[in-house]
Amino acid sequence: MNAQQTEALIKERGADAAPRVTPAQIEAVIASEHYFTAREGVLGMLAADGVPATAYEQANAAPQALGLLTLCVLVLRNGFTVTGESACASPENFDAEIGRRIARANAAAKVWALEGYLLKQMLHVDSI
């Protein structure tokens, strides 16, 4: 069931009568998103150190397996960051777009938890 189907079911069953977190709220708190593989991160770190890495150093510091781990960093409007990841077991199956989608979904799931906590805290404070 995708997000649109879930939202339709929530509305159909009247499960939206009280305050709740919505997909639109989740998207609204995301200021930017950034993607890279772990290998790109390691190679970028080597480059940032200002020392050109030889092919041997690159292969040992950033093995090809790190290229199968996709990371997503979501920067929220308040400056907080959350991460999500997607790891592919077989290099033959690696697809960058699929990896980014899965990593983003995993990062967004963390935003749901944060926003859910925030809503619950606000409701608690209002009830005191």
TAJO-V739011 format. One line per field, one symbol per residue. psi: psi as a letter, one per 20 degrees, with the letter a starting at -180 (. if undefined). burial: 1 if it has 24 or more other ideal C-beta (glycine too) atoms within 12 Angstrom, else 0. A space follows every 50 residues. Layout:
psi: ???
burial: ???
//
This chain:
psi: prhgggggggghjkkkhrqrprhhgghhiohrqpqqrhghgghhgghhij opprhggghhhmqhhhiiopqpppprhjiqqqqqrppphphhipoggggg ggggghghhhhggghggggggghgghi.
burial: 00000000000000000000101001001100101111101110000000 00000000000100011111111101000001111101000001000011 0111111111110110000000000000
//
